[in-house]
Amino acid sequence: MNVETTTQDLYQPTWMKSSYSGEEGGECVEVATGSAANHVRDSKDITRSALTASSAAWAAFVGFAIAHAS
């Protein structure tokens, strides 16, 4: 009997794109949130590595972005 384990497939994040993104492309990112970390990737090239931030860092970033949105 052969038993093969793979940890790579255990966590498949659910990626979300902004509702402000259009179908024509452009500069867009996708976000996958988790309990310990949040991930951000380029929606035009999902094969590239994602940026990972702790939940605290992500909350600080979102708070800053909302406070300075115009």
N, CA, C and O atoms as a GROMACS GRO file, in nm:
protein
  280
    1MET      N    1   0.085  -0.117   0.000
    1MET     CA    2   0.000   0.000   0.000
    1MET      C    3   0.089   0.124   0.000
    1MET      O    4   0.184   0.133   0.078
    2ASN      N    5   0.059   0.217  -0.087
    2ASN     CA    6   0.131   0.344  -0.092
    2ASN      C    7   0.038   0.455  -0.045
    2ASN      O    8  -0.076   0.466  -0.089
    3VAL      N    9   0.090   0.537   0.045
    3VAL     CA   10   0.014   0.650   0.094
    3VAL      C   11   0.091   0.776   0.059
    3VAL      O   12   0.208   0.791   0.092
    4GLU      N   13   0.023   0.865  -0.009
    4GLU     CA   14   0.086   0.989  -0.052
    4GLU      C   15   0.008   1.106   0.007
    4GLU      O   16  -0.114   1.115  -0.009
    5THR      N   17   0.078   1.196   0.074
    5THR     CA   18   0.012   1.312   0.132
    5THR      C   19   0.064   1.438   0.065
    5THR      O   20   0.182   1.448   0.032
    6THR      N   21  -0.024   1.531   0.047
    6THR     CA   22   0.013   1.658  -0.013
    6THR      C   23  -0.052   1.770   0.068
    6THR      O   24  -0.174   1.774   0.083
    7THR      N   25   0.031   1.860   0.120
    7THR     CA   26  -0.023   1.971   0.196
    7THR      C   27  -0.061   2.086   0.105
    7THR      O   28  -0.137   2.174   0.147
    8GLN      N   29  -0.012   2.090  -0.016
    8GLN     CA   30  -0.037   2.200  -0.107
    8GLN      C   31  -0.186   2.216  -0.138
    8GLN      O   32  -0.233   2.329  -0.151
    9ASP      N   33  -0.261   2.108  -0.148
    9ASP     CA   34  -0.401   2.116  -0.187
    9ASP      C   35  -0.496   2.128  -0.069
    9ASP      O   36  -0.617   2.136  -0.089
   10LEU      N   37  -0.444   2.129   0.054
   10LEU     CA   38  -0.532   2.134   0.170
   10LEU      C   39  -0.599   2.270   0.184
   10LEU      O   40  -0.712   2.279   0.232
   11TYR      N   41  -0.532   2.376   0.145
   11TYR     CA   42  -0.588   2.510   0.157
   11TYR      C   43  -0.597   2.573   0.020
   11TYR      O   44  -0.495   2.608  -0.040
   12GLN      N   45  -0.717   2.587  -0.031
   12GLN     CA   46  -0.740   2.654  -0.157
   12GLN      C   47  -0.818   2.781  -0.127
   12GLN      O   48  -0.938   2.775  -0.099
   13PRO      N   49  -0.752   2.897  -0.131
   13PRO     CA   50  -0.821   3.021  -0.096
   13PRO      C   51  -0.930   3.056  -0.197
   13PRO      O   52  -0.924   3.018  -0.314
   14THR      N   53  -1.029   3.128  -0.149
   14THR     CA   54  -1.134   3.180  -0.235
   14THR      C   55  -1.099   3.323  -0.270
   14THR      O   56  -1.099   3.411  -0.184
   15TRP      N   57  -1.070   3.347  -0.396
   15TRP     CA   58  -1.027   3.478  -0.443
   15TRP      C   59  -1.147   3.562  -0.480
   15TRP      O   60  -1.242   3.514  -0.543
   16MET      N   61  -1.143   3.691  -0.441
   16MET     CA   62  -1.251   3.785  -0.471
   16MET      C   63  -1.192   3.905  -0.544
   16MET      O   64  -1.087   3.958  -0.505
   17LYS      N   65  -1.260   3.948  -0.648
   17LYS     CA   66  -1.218   4.066  -0.723
   17LYS      C   67  -1.315   4.179  -0.692
   17LYS      O   68  -1.433   4.155  -0.670
   18SER      N   69  -1.266   4.299  -0.690
   18SER     CA   70  -1.347   4.416  -0.660
   18SER      C   71  -1.462   4.430  -0.759
   18SER      O   72  -1.449   4.399  -0.877
   19SER      N   73  -1.575   4.477  -0.708
   19SER     CA   74  -1.689   4.503  -0.796
   19SER      C   75  -1.661   4.622  -0.888
   19SER      O   76  -1.733   4.643  -0.985
   20TYR      N   77  -1.557   4.698  -0.858
   20TYR     CA   78  -1.517   4.810  -0.943
   20TYR      C   79  -1.438   4.763  -1.065
   20TYR      O   80  -1.412   4.841  -1.157
   21SER      N   81  -1.400   4.636  -1.067
   21SER     CA   82  -1.323   4.581  -1.179
   21SER      C   83  -1.415   4.555  -1.296
   21SER      O   84  -1.524   4.500  -1.281
   22GLY      N   85  -1.371   4.594  -1.411
   22GLY     CA   86  -1.448   4.568  -1.532
   22GLY      C   87  -1.395   4.444  -1.603
   22GLY      O   88  -1.289   4.393  -1.567
   23GLU      N   89  -1.466   4.398  -1.700
   23GLU     CA   90  -1.425   4.281  -1.776
   23GLU      C   91  -1.315   4.313  -1.878
   23GLU      O   92  -1.255   4.222  -1.934
   24GLU      N   93  -1.289   4.442  -1.901
   24GLU     CA   94  -1.190   4.480  -2.001
   24GLU      C   95  -1.047   4.474  -1.949
   24GLU      O   96  -0.954   4.507  -2.023
   25GLY      N   97  -1.027   4.432  -1.825
   25GLY     CA   98  -0.891   4.421  -1.771
   25GLY      C   99  -0.853   4.545  -1.695
   25GLY      O  100  -0.935   4.601  -1.622
   26GLY      N  101  -0.732   4.588  -1.711
   26GLY     CA  102  -0.686   4.705  -1.639
   26GLY      C  103  -0.604   4.666  -1.518
   26GLY      O  104  -0.552   4.554  -1.510
   27GLU      N  105  -0.593   4.758  -1.426
   27GLU     CA  106  -0.513   4.734  -1.307
   27GLU      C  107  -0.604   4.684  -1.196
   27GLU      O  108  -0.678   4.762  -1.135
   28CYS      N  109  -0.598   4.555  -1.169
   28CYS     CA  110  -0.688   4.496  -1.072
   28CYS      C  111  -0.615   4.394  -0.986
   28CYS      O  112  -0.520   4.330  -1.029
   29VAL      N  113  -0.664   4.380  -0.863
   29VAL     CA  114  -0.610   4.278  -0.774
   29VAL      C  115  -0.726   4.193  -0.724
   29VAL      O  116  -0.842   4.233  -0.727
   30GLU      N  117  -0.690   4.074  -0.676
   30GLU     CA  118  -0.785   3.986  -0.612
   30GLU      C  119  -0.737   3.963  -0.470
   30GLU      O  120  -0.616   3.965  -0.443
   31VAL      N  121  -0.832   3.942  -0.379
   31VAL     CA  122  -0.799   3.922  -0.238
   31VAL      C  123  -0.861   3.792  -0.190
   31VAL      O  124  -0.975   3.759  -0.225
   32ALA      N  125  -0.786   3.718  -0.110
   32ALA     CA  126  -0.837   3.600  -0.042
   32ALA      C  127  -0.811   3.621   0.107
   32ALA      O  128  -0.696   3.635   0.150
   33THR      N  129  -0.919   3.622   0.186
   33THR     CA  130  -0.904   3.647   0.329
   33THR      C  131  -0.906   3.515   0.406
   33THR      O  132  -0.972   3.419   0.367
   34GLY      N  133  -0.834   3.514   0.516
   34GLY     CA  134  -0.831   3.397   0.603
   34GLY      C  135  -0.827   3.442   0.748
   34GLY      O  136  -0.821   3.561   0.776
   35SER      N  137  -0.830   3.347   0.840
   35SER     CA  138  -0.831   3.384   0.982
   35SER      C  139  -0.695   3.433   1.029
   35SER      O  140  -0.689   3.517   1.119
   36ALA      N  141  -0.587   3.384   0.971
   36ALA     CA  142  -0.454   3.423   1.015
   36ALA      C  143  -0.382   3.514   0.917
   36ALA      O  144  -0.294   3.590   0.956
   37ALA      N  145  -0.420   3.508   0.791
   37ALA     CA  146  -0.350   3.588   0.690
   37ALA      C  147  -0.445   3.622   0.576
   37ALA      O  148  -0.549   3.558   0.556
   38ASN      N  149  -0.406   3.724   0.501
   38ASN     CA  150  -0.481   3.768   0.384
   38ASN      C  151  -0.383   3.772   0.267
   38ASN      O  152  -0.266   3.805   0.284
   39HIS      N  153  -0.433   3.739   0.149
   39HIS     CA  154  -0.348   3.729   0.032
   39HIS      C  155  -0.400   3.821  -0.078
   39HIS      O  156  -0.521   3.836  -0.096
   40VAL      N  157  -0.307   3.882  -0.151
   40VAL     CA  158  -0.342   3.973  -0.260
   40VAL      C  159  -0.261   3.930  -0.381
   40VAL      O  160  -0.141   3.904  -0.370
   41ARG      N  161  -0.326   3.923  -0.498
   41ARG     CA  162  -0.254   3.886  -0.620
   41ARG      C  163  -0.304   3.970  -0.737
   41ARG      O  164  -0.411   4.029  -0.732
   42ASP      N  165  -0.224   3.972  -0.841
   42ASP     CA  166  -0.257   4.041  -0.966
   42ASP      C  167  -0.360   3.957  -1.039
   42ASP      O  168  -0.335   3.840  -1.070
   43SER      N  169  -0.475   4.014  -1.068
   43SER     CA  170  -0.581   3.937  -1.133
   43SER      C  171  -0.550   3.905  -1.279
   43SER      O  172  -0.610   3.815  -1.337
   44LYS      N  173  -0.455   3.978  -1.338
   44LYS     CA  174  -0.419   3.952  -1.478
   44LYS      C  175  -0.317   3.840  -1.491
   44LYS      O  176  -0.302   3.781  -1.598
   45ASP      N  177  -0.244   3.810  -1.382
   45ASP     CA  178  -0.142   3.705  -1.386
   45ASP      C  179  -0.146   3.627  -1.255
   45ASP      O  180  -0.064   3.650  -1.166
   46ILE      N  181  -0.242   3.537  -1.244
   46ILE     CA  182  -0.262   3.464  -1.119
   46ILE      C  183  -0.157   3.355  -1.096
   46ILE      O  184  -0.159   3.290  -0.992
   47THR      N  185  -0.066   3.336  -1.190
   47THR     CA  186   0.040   3.238  -1.171
   47THR      C  187   0.154   3.293  -1.085
   47THR      O  188   0.235   3.217  -1.034
   48ARG      N  189   0.159   3.424  -1.069
   48ARG     CA  190   0.263   3.486  -0.986
   48ARG      C  191   0.228   3.471  -0.839
   48ARG      O  192   0.112   3.452  -0.804
   49SER      N  193   0.328   3.479  -0.756
   49SER     CA  194   0.308   3.467  -0.611
   49SER      C  195   0.220   3.579  -0.559
   49SER      O  196   0.221   3.691  -0.610
   50ALA      N  197   0.145   3.547  -0.456
   50ALA     CA  198   0.059   3.646  -0.392
   50ALA      C  199   0.135   3.714  -0.278
   50ALA      O  200   0.226   3.656  -0.219
   51LEU      N  201   0.096   3.835  -0.248
   51LEU     CA  202   0.146   3.907  -0.132
   51LEU      C  203   0.063   3.860  -0.013
   51LEU      O  204  -0.059   3.854  -0.021
   52THR      N  205   0.129   3.827   0.098
   52THR     CA  206   0.059   3.779   0.216
   52THR      C  207   0.081   3.877   0.331
   52THR      O  208   0.194   3.919   0.356
   53ALA      N  209  -0.026   3.912   0.401
   53ALA     CA  210  -0.019   4.002   0.515
   53ALA      C  211  -0.097   3.941   0.631
   53ALA      O  212  -0.198   3.873   0.611
   54SER      N  213  -0.051   3.967   0.752
   54SER     CA  214  -0.123   3.919   0.870
   54SER      C  215  -0.260   3.987   0.874
   54SER      O  216  -0.281   4.090   0.810
   55SER      N  217  -0.351   3.930   0.950
   55SER     CA  218  -0.485   3.989   0.961
   55SER      C  219  -0.478   4.128   1.021
   55SER      O  220  -0.553   4.217   0.980
   56ALA      N  221  -0.388   4.150   1.117
   56ALA     CA  222  -0.374   4.283   1.179
   56ALA      C  223  -0.322   4.385   1.078
   56ALA      O  224  -0.372   4.497   1.071
   57ALA      N  225  -0.222   4.346   0.999
   57ALA     CA  226  -0.167   4.437   0.898
   57ALA      C  227  -0.272   4.468   0.792
   57ALA      O  228  -0.282   4.582   0.747
   58TRP      N  229  -0.349   4.368   0.751
   58TRP     CA  230  -0.452   4.389   0.650
   58TRP      C  231  -0.560   4.485   0.702
   58TRP      O  232  -0.605   4.573   0.629
   59ALA      N  233  -0.601   4.467   0.829
   59ALA     CA  234  -0.702   4.554   0.888
   59ALA      C  235  -0.652   4.699   0.893
   59ALA      O  236  -0.728   4.792   0.867
   60ALA      N  237  -0.524   4.717   0.927
   60ALA     CA  238  -0.466   4.851   0.930
   60ALA      C  239  -0.465   4.913   0.791
   60ALA      O  240  -0.497   5.031   0.775
   61PHE      N  241  -0.429   4.834   0.690
   61PHE     CA  242  -0.427   4.883   0.552
   61PHE      C  243  -0.566   4.923   0.505
   61PHE      O  244  -0.584   5.031   0.449
   62VAL      N  245  -0.665   4.838   0.528
   62VAL     CA  246  -0.802   4.867   0.485
   62VAL      C  247  -0.854   4.990   0.557
   62VAL      O  248  -0.919   5.075   0.496
   63GLY      N  249  -0.827   5.001   0.688
   63GLY     CA  250  -0.869   5.119   0.763
   63GLY      C  251  -0.809   5.247   0.708
   63GLY      O  252  -0.877   5.349   0.697
   64PHE      N  253  -0.680   5.241   0.673
   64PHE     CA  254  -0.612   5.357   0.614
   64PHE      C  255  -0.673   5.391   0.478
   64PHE      O  256  -0.699   5.508   0.448
   65ALA      N  257  -0.697   5.288   0.396
   65ALA     CA  258  -0.752   5.312   0.262
   65ALA      C  259  -0.891   5.374   0.269
   65ALA      O  260  -0.923   5.464   0.191
   66ILE      N  261  -0.973   5.326   0.360
   66ILE     CA  262  -1.107   5.381   0.373
   66ILE      C  263  -1.103   5.525   0.423
   66ILE      O  264  -1.178   5.610   0.375
   67ALA      N  265  -1.016   5.552   0.519
   67ALA     CA  266  -1.006   5.687   0.574
   67ALA      C  267  -0.956   5.788   0.473
   67ALA      O  268  -0.988   5.906   0.482
   68HIS      N  269  -0.877   5.742   0.375
   68HIS     CA  270  -0.818   5.834   0.278
   68HIS      C  271  -0.881   5.823   0.138
   68HIS      O  272  -0.828   5.880   0.043
   69ALA      N  273  -0.990   5.751   0.126
   69ALA     CA  274  -1.058   5.739  -0.003
   69ALA      C  275  -1.129   5.871  -0.034
   69ALA      O  276  -1.185   5.936   0.053
   70SER      N  277  -1.124   5.906  -0.160
   70SER     CA  278  -1.196   6.028  -0.198
   70SER      C  279  -1.264   6.012  -0.330
   70SER      O  280  -1.330   6.105  -0.378
   0.00000   0.00000   0.00000
